Amino acid sequence: MCVNVSSRQFLDAGLAGTIEEILAATGLEARCLKLEVTESAFIGDVDAARATVQRLQHIGIEWSLDDFGTGYSSLSHLHRLQLDTVKVDRSFVLRMGEGNEGLEMVRAIVALGHNLGMNVVGEGVETEAQLTALRALGCEFCQGFLFSRPVDAQDATRLIASQPMLASVVRTGRS
């Protein structure tokens, strides 16, 4: 499960404790949770942000940097925080089909992510051509309207249950 964390939440010194309490109360395994933050969340106390990231990574939660390349980009922050995943913003993915205008930017972000030991997610995938190009660049994961439009919880459960490899997760609540 991926959950967006706002800049304000991310800078809250009690965030890690709150998340640990929620995991305990719900019984959700930490390894099943990935938290997503945008680059703007790192404006401020980078050392405190790093401590929060590391504390939650220590219990098994993964972190994604969402919308990479569109906000306050700091490669030193990206390196120091040691996040698990970088997500290529959809604006770059959408431009891949326009005379490959965005292709080189996506290639650079994928290479950067891999060089830092991160997984890479391509956001906003709407066409098979975009999916094929992202796969060719070594992008591990993709998301977007090509796979599904946004759905409510009930439809999400049905969608997941319809996937043979994921059906046991829905039935048992475990992967």
C-alpha positions as CSV (number, residue, x, y, z in Angstrom):
1,M,0.0,0.0,0.0
2,C,1.4,3.4,-1.0
3,V,0.5,6.5,1.1
4,N,1.3,10.1,0.3
5,V,2.9,12.0,3.1
6,S,2.5,15.8,2.9
7,S,5.5,18.1,3.5
8,R,3.9,19.3,6.8
9,Q,3.4,15.7,8.0
10,F,6.9,14.8,6.9
11,L,8.4,17.6,9.0
12,D,6.4,16.5,12.1
13,A,8.9,15.1,14.6
14,G,6.2,12.6,15.8
15,L,5.5,11.1,12.3
16,A,7.5,7.9,12.9
17,G,5.8,7.3,16.2
18,T,2.4,7.9,14.8
19,I,3.0,5.5,11.9
20,E,4.3,2.8,14.3
21,E,1.2,3.2,16.4
22,I,-1.1,2.9,13.3
23,L,0.7,-0.2,12.2
24,A,0.3,-1.7,15.7
25,A,-3.4,-0.8,15.8
26,T,-4.3,-2.1,12.4
27,G,-2.0,-5.1,12.3
28,L,-0.6,-4.0,8.9
29,E,2.9,-5.4,8.4
30,A,5.5,-2.6,7.9
31,R,6.8,-4.3,4.7
32,C,3.4,-3.8,3.1
33,L,3.6,0.0,3.4
34,K,5.4,2.4,1.2
35,L,5.4,6.1,2.0
36,E,5.6,8.7,-0.7
37,V,7.0,12.3,-0.4
38,T,7.7,15.0,-2.9
39,E,11.0,16.8,-3.2
40,S,9.5,19.9,-1.5
41,A,9.3,17.9,1.7
42,F,13.1,18.1,2.0
43,I,13.1,21.9,2.3
44,G,14.1,22.4,5.9
45,D,15.8,20.1,8.3
46,V,17.3,17.3,6.1
47,D,18.9,15.6,9.1
48,A,15.6,15.3,10.9
49,A,14.0,14.0,7.6
50,R,16.8,11.5,7.3
51,A,16.3,10.2,10.9
52,T,12.5,9.8,10.2
53,V,13.2,7.9,6.9
54,Q,15.8,5.6,8.5
55,R,13.7,4.9,11.6
56,L,10.8,3.7,9.5
57,Q,13.0,1.9,7.0
58,H,14.5,0.0,10.0
59,I,11.1,-1.5,10.7
60,G,10.5,-2.4,7.0
61,I,8.7,0.6,5.5
62,E,9.9,1.8,2.1
63,W,10.0,5.3,0.9
64,S,9.4,6.8,-2.6
65,L,10.4,10.2,-3.9
66,D,7.3,11.2,-5.9
67,D,7.2,13.5,-8.9
68,F,11.0,13.6,-9.2
69,G,12.3,16.4,-11.3
70,T,9.4,18.8,-11.0
71,G,10.1,20.4,-7.6
72,Y,13.0,21.5,-5.5
73,S,15.6,19.1,-6.9
74,S,18.6,18.5,-4.8
75,L,20.8,15.6,-5.7
76,S,22.6,15.8,-2.4
77,H,19.3,15.3,-0.5
78,L,18.4,12.4,-2.8
79,H,21.7,10.7,-2.0
80,R,21.7,11.5,1.8
81,L,18.2,10.3,2.5
82,Q,18.7,6.9,0.9
83,L,15.2,6.4,-0.3
84,D,14.1,3.2,-1.8
85,T,12.3,4.3,-4.9
86,V,12.2,7.3,-7.3
87,K,9.1,8.0,-9.3
88,V,9.6,9.7,-12.7
89,D,7.0,12.4,-13.0
90,R,4.2,11.9,-15.6
91,S,5.1,15.1,-17.4
92,F,8.4,13.5,-18.6
93,V,6.6,10.2,-19.4
94,L,4.0,12.0,-21.5
95,R,6.6,13.8,-23.5
96,M,8.4,10.6,-24.4
97,G,5.9,10.1,-27.3
98,E,6.4,13.7,-28.7
99,G,9.4,13.2,-30.8
100,N,11.1,11.6,-27.8
101,E,11.5,15.0,-26.2
102,G,11.2,13.5,-22.7
103,L,13.1,10.2,-23.5
104,E,16.5,11.5,-22.5
105,M,15.3,13.0,-19.3
106,V,13.6,9.8,-18.4
107,R,16.7,7.8,-19.3
108,A,18.8,10.1,-17.0
109,I,16.4,9.7,-14.1
110,V,16.2,5.9,-14.5
111,A,20.0,5.8,-14.6
112,L,20.4,8.1,-11.6
113,G,17.9,6.0,-9.6
114,H,19.7,2.8,-10.4
115,N,23.1,4.2,-9.7
116,L,21.8,5.2,-6.2
117,G,20.4,1.7,-5.7
118,M,16.8,2.7,-6.1
119,N,13.8,1.2,-7.9
120,V,12.2,3.4,-10.5
121,V,8.5,3.9,-11.1
122,G,7.2,5.6,-14.3
123,E,4.1,7.6,-13.5
124,G,1.3,8.6,-15.8
125,V,1.6,5.7,-18.3
126,E,-1.2,6.0,-20.8
127,T,0.0,4.1,-23.8
128,E,1.6,0.8,-24.7
129,A,4.4,2.7,-26.4
130,Q,5.2,4.5,-23.2
131,L,5.2,1.2,-21.3
132,T,7.5,-0.4,-23.9
133,A,9.9,2.6,-23.8
134,L,10.0,2.6,-20.0
135,R,10.6,-1.2,-19.9
136,A,13.4,-0.7,-22.4
137,L,15.0,1.9,-20.2
138,G,15.0,-0.6,-17.3
139,C,12.1,1.0,-15.3
140,E,11.0,-1.6,-12.8
141,F,7.4,-0.4,-12.2
142,C,4.8,1.7,-14.0
143,Q,1.5,3.2,-13.0
144,G,-1.1,5.1,-14.9
145,F,-4.4,5.1,-16.8
146,L,-3.1,2.3,-19.1
147,F,-3.6,-0.1,-16.1
148,S,-6.6,1.5,-14.4
149,R,-8.4,4.8,-13.8
150,P,-8.7,5.8,-10.1
151,V,-11.2,3.5,-8.3
152,D,-12.8,3.4,-4.8
153,A,-11.9,0.8,-2.2
154,Q,-14.6,-1.6,-3.2
155,D,-13.6,-1.5,-6.9
156,A,-9.9,-1.7,-5.9
157,T,-10.5,-4.9,-4.0
158,R,-12.3,-6.4,-7.0
159,L,-9.5,-5.3,-9.4
160,I,-6.8,-6.9,-7.2
161,A,-8.9,-10.1,-6.7
162,S,-9.2,-10.4,-10.5
163,Q,-5.4,-10.7,-10.8
164,P,-4.3,-14.3,-10.3
165,M,-1.0,-13.4,-8.6
166,L,-2.7,-10.9,-6.2
167,A,-5.9,-12.8,-5.4
168,S,-4.3,-14.5,-2.3
169,V,-3.4,-11.0,-0.9
170,V,-7.1,-10.0,-1.0
171,R,-8.3,-13.3,0.5
172,T,-5.7,-13.5,3.3
173,G,-4.6,-9.9,3.8
174,R,-1.0,-11.0,3.4
175,S,1.4,-11.2,0.5
